[in-house]
């Protein structure tokens, strides 16, 4: 029996209450990376060597989505960014992002999502990828 991974089995969906939803099963997407921002534990060592362990409830992090600059996903992210850039502050972190891998059976749910910045815009003789870095207030993985 073989364990097989395929990016075709990965689905990413973004949903914002005012902008709407966008989902892709890889069309125009190069990579998706999830990174947790904070450490979940810290150790404090006393002079006598006693260790105090602290559990830190930090579930925030970043989602980096690399897409082709001509993709519908990139165009949707541009529309989303341009909308929330001028919208009320309450709209800023109202997006949710869900990434599922049916083959691996895992799911990542990101809530309180907002853009770290507008994606860089390359112009070259050949089409390029752009990376959208989104920050999430909470990331849960299963």
C-alpha positions as CSV (number, residue, x, y, z in Angstrom):
1,X,0.0,0.0,0.0
2,X,1.3,3.4,-0.9
3,X,0.7,6.8,0.6
4,X,0.2,9.3,-2.1
5,X,0.0,13.1,-2.0
6,X,-1.4,15.2,-4.8
7,X,-1.9,19.0,-4.9
8,X,-5.0,18.3,-6.9
9,X,-6.6,17.0,-3.7
10,X,-6.0,20.3,-1.9
11,X,-8.8,22.9,-1.8
12,X,-8.4,26.4,-0.6
13,X,-11.5,28.6,0.0
14,X,-11.7,32.2,1.2
15,X,-14.9,33.8,2.4
16,X,-15.5,37.4,3.3
17,X,-19.1,38.5,4.3
18,X,-19.0,41.6,2.0
19,X,-16.7,40.4,-0.8
20,X,-18.0,36.9,-1.2
21,X,-16.3,33.6,-1.6
22,X,-13.5,32.2,-3.8
23,X,-12.4,28.6,-3.9
24,X,-9.8,26.7,-5.9
25,X,-8.6,23.2,-6.3
26,X,-5.2,24.3,-7.5
27,X,-6.1,26.3,-10.5
28,X,-3.5,29.1,-10.7
29,X,-2.1,28.3,-7.3
30,X,1.6,27.4,-6.9
31,X,1.9,26.9,-3.1
32,X,0.1,27.3,0.1
33,X,2.0,27.5,3.4
34,X,0.7,27.8,6.9
35,X,3.0,29.2,9.6
36,X,2.2,29.6,13.3
37,X,3.6,32.9,14.6
38,X,4.2,32.2,18.3
39,X,5.6,29.4,20.4
40,X,3.2,27.4,22.4
41,X,5.4,26.8,25.4
42,X,8.2,28.6,27.3
43,X,10.5,27.4,30.0
44,X,11.8,29.6,32.8
45,X,14.8,28.2,34.7
46,X,15.4,29.3,38.3
47,X,18.9,29.6,39.9
48,X,18.5,26.2,41.5
49,X,17.6,24.6,38.1
50,X,13.9,24.3,38.7
51,X,12.0,24.7,35.5
52,X,8.7,26.5,35.3
53,X,6.8,25.5,32.1
54,X,4.3,28.0,30.7
55,X,1.6,27.0,28.3
56,X,1.0,29.9,25.9
57,X,-2.4,30.0,24.2
58,X,-1.2,31.6,20.9
59,X,-3.0,30.3,17.8
60,X,-2.2,33.2,15.4
61,X,-0.1,32.8,12.2
62,X,0.2,33.5,8.5
63,X,-1.0,31.9,5.3
64,X,1.2,32.4,2.3
65,X,-0.6,31.7,-1.0
66,X,1.5,31.9,-4.2
67,X,-0.6,32.3,-7.3
68,X,0.0,33.0,-11.0
69,X,-0.4,36.8,-11.6
70,X,-3.1,36.1,-14.3
71,X,-5.2,33.7,-12.1
72,X,-8.7,34.3,-11.0
73,X,-7.6,33.7,-7.4
74,X,-5.2,36.6,-7.6
75,X,-7.9,38.8,-9.2
76,X,-10.3,37.9,-6.4
77,X,-7.6,38.7,-3.7
78,X,-7.0,42.1,-5.4
79,X,-10.8,42.8,-5.3
80,X,-10.9,41.7,-1.7
81,X,-7.9,43.9,-0.7
82,X,-9.2,47.0,-2.5
83,X,-12.6,46.6,-0.8
84,X,-11.3,46.2,2.7
85,X,-8.7,48.9,2.3
86,X,-11.5,51.5,2.1
87,X,-14.1,49.7,4.2
88,X,-15.0,50.2,7.9
89,X,-12.4,48.8,10.3
90,X,-14.8,46.1,11.4
91,X,-14.5,44.5,7.9
92,X,-10.7,44.3,8.0
93,X,-10.3,40.9,9.7
94,X,-13.6,39.3,8.7
95,X,-12.3,36.8,6.2
96,X,-12.1,33.0,6.9
97,X,-9.7,30.7,4.9
98,X,-10.1,26.9,4.9
99,X,-7.5,24.6,3.4
100,X,-8.5,20.9,2.9
101,X,-6.5,18.0,1.7
102,X,-8.9,15.2,0.9
103,X,-6.2,12.6,0.3
104,X,-4.3,13.4,3.5
105,X,-7.6,13.9,5.5
106,X,-6.4,17.1,7.1
107,X,-8.1,20.5,7.3
108,X,-6.8,24.0,8.4
109,X,-9.3,26.6,9.4
110,X,-8.1,30.2,9.6
111,X,-10.3,32.9,11.1
112,X,-9.9,36.7,11.6
113,X,-7.9,36.8,8.4
114,X,-6.5,40.1,7.0
115,X,-3.7,40.9,4.5
116,X,-0.2,41.6,5.8
117,X,0.3,43.8,2.7
118,X,-0.6,44.1,-0.9
119,X,1.2,41.4,-2.9
120,X,4.3,42.5,-4.8
121,X,3.6,43.1,-8.5
122,X,6.3,41.8,-10.9
123,X,6.5,42.7,-14.6
124,X,8.8,40.6,-16.8
125,X,8.9,39.0,-20.2
126,X,7.4,35.9,-18.7
127,X,4.4,35.7,-16.4
128,X,5.2,35.3,-12.7
129,X,3.8,34.2,-9.4
130,X,2.8,36.6,-6.7
131,X,2.6,35.8,-3.0
132,X,-0.2,37.0,-0.8
133,X,0.7,36.8,2.9
134,X,-2.5,36.8,5.0
135,X,-2.4,37.0,8.8
136,X,-4.9,35.0,10.8
137,X,-6.0,35.7,14.4
138,X,-6.6,32.0,14.9
139,X,-5.5,28.9,13.1
140,X,-6.8,25.4,13.9
141,X,-5.4,22.3,12.2
142,X,-6.8,18.8,12.3
